[in-house]
Amino acid sequence: MDSNIQSFYDTAELLKTLGHPVRLCIVNGLLNKESCNVSYMQQCLSLPQSTVSQHLAKLRAAGIIEAERSGLEVRYRIKDERVKRIVQALTAAEE
């Protein structure tokens, strides 16, 4: 048994954050597109911008994505390499 239980708690929190269908869709979309802004995501998901922004805030707080401002535009991209591998493994099962 691994005595570093904290790493399991951290991984569980990561998986909980990814466990929402909208957040999983956002992360998958960012993997495919590399980066995009909230307006693009809003159109793809057919959700209000406020809803997409709330999900982006949770993903940022978990360290899954990061944002880069360029003038008035904020572009998001995947920050955590583990997330890339997890989502790729999950979506590969669908193909």
C-alpha positions in Angstrom: 0.0 0.0 0.0 1.1 3.5 -0.8 1.6 5.5 2.4 1.1 8.9 0.6 -2.6 9.1 0.9 -2.6 12.8 0.1 -1.7 12.0 -3.6 -4.9 9.9 -3.8 -7.0 12.7 -2.4 -5.5 15.1 -4.9 -6.2 12.7 -7.8 -9.8 12.2 -6.5 -10.4 15.9 -6.5 -9.1 16.2 -10.0 -11.4 13.4 -11.1 -14.4 15.0 -9.3 -13.8 18.2 -11.2 -13.6 16.4 -14.5 -16.7 14.4 -13.6 -19.2 17.0 -14.8 -20.2 16.4 -18.4 -19.9 20.1 -19.4 -16.4 20.4 -17.9 -15.3 17.1 -19.5 -16.6 18.5 -22.9 -14.7 21.7 -22.4 -11.5 19.9 -21.6 -12.0 17.6 -24.6 -12.6 20.5 -26.8 -9.5 22.3 -25.6 -7.5 19.1 -26.3 -8.7 19.1 -29.9 -8.4 22.9 -30.5 -5.4 23.6 -28.1 -6.9 26.9 -27.0 -10.1 29.0 -27.4 -12.1 31.7 -25.8 -15.4 31.5 -23.9 -17.5 32.8 -26.7 -16.4 29.9 -29.0 -17.1 27.4 -26.2 -20.5 29.0 -25.5 -21.5 28.6 -29.2 -20.3 24.9 -29.3 -22.0 24.0 -26.0 -25.2 26.0 -26.6 -25.0 27.3 -23.0 -25.2 30.8 -21.5 -21.8 32.5 -21.2 -22.2 32.7 -17.4 -22.6 28.9 -17.2 -19.5 28.3 -19.3 -17.6 30.8 -17.2 -18.6 29.1 -14.0 -17.3 25.8 -15.3 -14.1 27.5 -16.5 -13.6 29.0 -13.1 -13.8 25.5 -11.5 -11.3 24.1 -14.0 -8.9 26.9 -13.3 -9.2 26.6 -9.6 -8.4 22.9 -9.9 -5.3 23.7 -12.0 -6.6 21.9 -15.0 -6.7 24.8 -17.4 -4.9 28.2 -17.6 -6.0 31.5 -19.2 -4.0 33.9 -21.2 -5.3 37.4 -21.9 -4.7 39.1 -25.2 -6.3 42.5 -25.2 -10.0 41.9 -24.4 -9.9 38.2 -25.3 -9.0 35.5 -22.8 -7.9 32.2 -24.3 -8.0 29.0 -22.3 -5.8 25.9 -22.7 -5.0 22.7 -20.8 -2.4 23.2 -18.1 -2.1 19.7 -16.4 -0.5 17.0 -18.5 -2.2 14.3 -16.5 -5.6 15.6 -17.6 -4.6 15.3 -21.2 -3.8 11.6 -20.7 -6.9 10.9 -18.7 -9.3 12.6 -21.2 -7.5 11.0 -24.2 -7.9 7.6 -22.6 -11.6 8.2 -21.9 -12.4 9.5 -25.4 -10.3 6.8 -27.1 -12.8 4.3 -25.6 -15.6 6.1 -27.5 -13.9 5.9 -30.9 
